[in-house]
């Protein structure tokens, strides 16, 4: 029986692996109930990395609170619990040491599964928040193609791990005609649009276009000239979620022909947003509610059918 692998990558403010595992299992159970049997095995592949940032951010917080002017600032609790956790997670991933540890997590937890796939198996990508940026960076960013990274033993090892991950997927790596094909992409509350600014002025080591185009184009023909479905979910009150449909021509050029991207709003209550409500929304339904959203469940179930 063929298998549908679902690769889950969490975003910011996730620090307990057991909670993440339980969350992904509950989501897949809801998806399974919605879709019924399709004659395929459904297997989650959760990749947890949030614990790598706990100690560095704790050290930063101690230093900030030691400042004599810290207590005079407004919204210190919001700064620590929201801004630092988002910006801190992003900065730490881009750092050499923690970034290498994140790559190692993917190599340890995802690569054995991807390499063990059989003909007829498929892969679905489900990423939340900053997890979207991290996975897209690993799979598509040009910075990992730089041979100068091989001059240092540590970065050479990290680059080798990234290469192995790419080689495991159909449409990427040194043998793009081999590997596990991606069947759908689901980005939940994603800030990918913001990170596209890294390459807005021209060539950039963080540019995703070349490798992403390669995967989409190869997948398009492997699927019988059918575009790869990509659903980008947004809660109206989530300040980290941004639409992608309007950016595709700019980001992908003619590669947009090979992907069927749709921005999907998950909440339609029209709740007004004020500054005072922003922290509540961030920590509750707005940024973390995608995992239990009925719209996400239904859309993911349709993709898995």
N, C-alpha and C positions, 0 to 999 in steps of 0.2 A: 504493500500500500504506500503510495506516494505521501510525502510529508510537506506541510506548509510550516516553515520556520518563521517565527515572528521575533525579530530582534528589537528589544526594548532598551532605550537609553534615556535615563532620567535627566532632569534639569537641575536648577538651583534649589537650595533649601531642602535637599534630600540627604540625610545623614545616617539613616538606619537601613541596612541592606534587607533585613527581614521584612520591614514595612514595604519596601519597594517590590520584593518578590511577591508578597501577598497582594499588593495592588495590581500587579500585572496578571496574576493568576485569576483574580476576581474579574478583571476586564475580559480575559479570554473566556472565562466561564459564561459571562453575559453574551459574548459574541457567539459562542457555541450554541447557546439556547436560541438565539435569534436566527441563526443560519440553518440549524439542523445538521443532518449528516450530508456530507458531500463526497464521501468515499475517500477522504484524505485524513491523515493524522495531523493534529494541530500541536505544535511544540514551541513553547516559549524559550527565548534565549535572552534573559535579562543581563545587562552589563551595568554593574554598580561601581561608581567611582567617587561618590560624594564624601566618603570618609577620609580621602586623601587630603582634603582641604581643612579639616577640623583644627589641627594644631597650628598651621600657619595663620589662620584667621583669628584663633584665640590669642596668639602672640601679638597680632596687629591690634586687636581690641584692647589688650592690656596697655600697649604703648599709647594708644589714643586716650584712654581713660586716665593715664598718668599725667597727661598735659594739664596744667593749671587752668586752662581756658575751656576744657572740654565741657565742664558742668555749666558753662555760660551759653553754650550753643542750643539752638532749638532742635526739636525732633531727634534727640540723641538715640532714643530707642528705635525709631524708624531707620536712622542711619545704620545702626548696628545690625538689626534683624532683616532689613530689606536691601538697602543700597550696598552695604559691604558684602553681603552674601552673594548678590548678583555680580557686582563688579569684581569682587574678590575671586569668585569662582572662575570668571573669564580671564582675569589677569594670571591666576595660578596655572590655568591650562596652557596659556601662552608662554609661561615660564619654562625654562629648560628642564628643571628637576621634576616638578609635579606633572608637566606635560608628558614626560617620558614614562612616569608611573601610570598615567591614564592609558597611554598606548599599550603598556604592558598588561593592563586589565583586559583590554579588548583582545589582545593576543592570547591571553590565558583562557578567557571565558567564551569568546565567540569563535576564534579560529578553529579549534578542534571540531566544533559543530559544523561550521561551514565546509571544512575540508572533508567531512564525513558524509556529505550529502550525496544522494544517489540520483541517477537520471529520472526526471519527472518531478523532482522536488523543487520547491519555490521558496523565495525569501520575501518577507514583508518587513519594511522598516517603519518602526513606530518610535518617534523621538519627541521628547518634551523639552521646551524652553531651550536652555543653553546646550542641552544634549543634541539638539539638531545641528548646531554650529560645530560641536565637537566631532560628531560622526561625519558630517560633510567635509570637514577639514581633513580627517584621516583618509577618507576615500578619494577626495577630489583636489585638494589644495596643491598648487604647484610647488610649494616650499619643500615638499618631501622628495621632489625630483632633483634637488640640487646635489650634485656629486661632491661638492665641497664639504658636505656633512660627514663624509666618510673619513675625513682627516682625523677625527676624534673617535676613540673607541666607543664611548657612550652614545654619541649621536649616530654613529654607524650602526649600532645595534638597534636603536630606536627606528631608524630609517628602514632597516631590514624587516622589522616587525610590520611596519606600515606596508611595505611591498608585499609581504606574505598575505596580509589581509586583503589587499587589492587583487592579488592573483587568485584568491578564492572565489571572486565574484565574476560572473559572466559579463563581459563588456569592459573589463578593467584589466590592468596589469600587463604583463609581458606576453600573455596569450589570451587576448580578449574573447576568443571563440570558445573558451573553456570556463568551467566554474558554475556556481549556483546562480541562476537568474533571479533578478529582483522583479517581483510581480506587482508590487504597489508600494507607495511611499505615503506616510502619514506624519505630518509635522504638527505638533500640538503646542499652541502658544509660543510660536517660534520667533526669535529676533534675527533670523537670517537676513532679512531686509536691511537691518542696521549694519550688520557686519559686511554687507556688500560695499560699504563705503571704503573698506580697506583697499579696494581696487578701482575706485571711482575715477582716479586720475590717470589710469593707464595700467601697464603691466604691474603685477604685484605677486609676491611670493604666496599670498593668501588667495589668489584668484582661483575660482573653482571651475571656470568655464571649460577648459580643454578636456579634463578627465570626465566631467559630468556629461559633456556632449558625447564623448566616446561611449559611455555607458548607455545613454539614451538612444543613440543612433544604432548601436549594435543590438540593443534590446528590441528596438522597433522592427528590425528585420527578422529577428529570432521569433517575435510574436506574430509574424505574418503581416507586417506593416500596420500594426496596431500600436497606438501611442501608450506609453506607460502612464497609468493613473497615479496622480499625486494630489492628495487632499491636504490643504493647509487650514487647520482649525483655529478659529479666533473667538474668544469671548469679548464682547464689546467693552467690558470693564477691565480687561487685562492690559496693563500698560506695556507689557513685553511682547504681545502678539501683534504682528503687522502683516497686512496682505502682501501676496506675492504675484498675483496674476498680472498686474500692471507693470511689474518689473521684469517679467520674463523676456520681452524683446530686447531689453537693455542688457540683461545678464547673460542670455543664452544665444542671441542672434537667431540664425535659422534653426538652431537645435530645438527651439520651442515647438517645431513641427512634430517632434518625436515624443512629446510629453503632453498629457491631458491634465493640466493643473487647474484646480478649482479651490478658491477660498471658501471655506464653510463656516458660517457663523453659528455658534453653538447655543446662543442665548438671545432671545428676542423680547425680553421684558421691557427694554428701554429704560433701565434704571439710571437716573441721573447721577453723574459723577461729580463729587466735590473733593477738594484736597483732604478734608477730614475723613472721607470714606475710603480714600485710596489704600491705606494700609490694611483695612479690613478686607477689601476686595482682593488685594494681592495674596493675602494669606489664606483666603477661603475659596469661594466658588470661582472667582475670576481666573486665577492662575493655576490652581491645582485641581479644579473641578472637571478637567477634560477626561480624567481617568474613569469617571462615573457618568459621563454625559451620554444620554440615550442617542444623540445624534452621532457621536463618535462610534458607539457600539454598532448602530445600524449601518453606517458607512463602511466600517471595517468588515462587518459581516458580508456586505455586498461584494467587497473586494475579494474576500476569501472564497466566495462561491465560485 
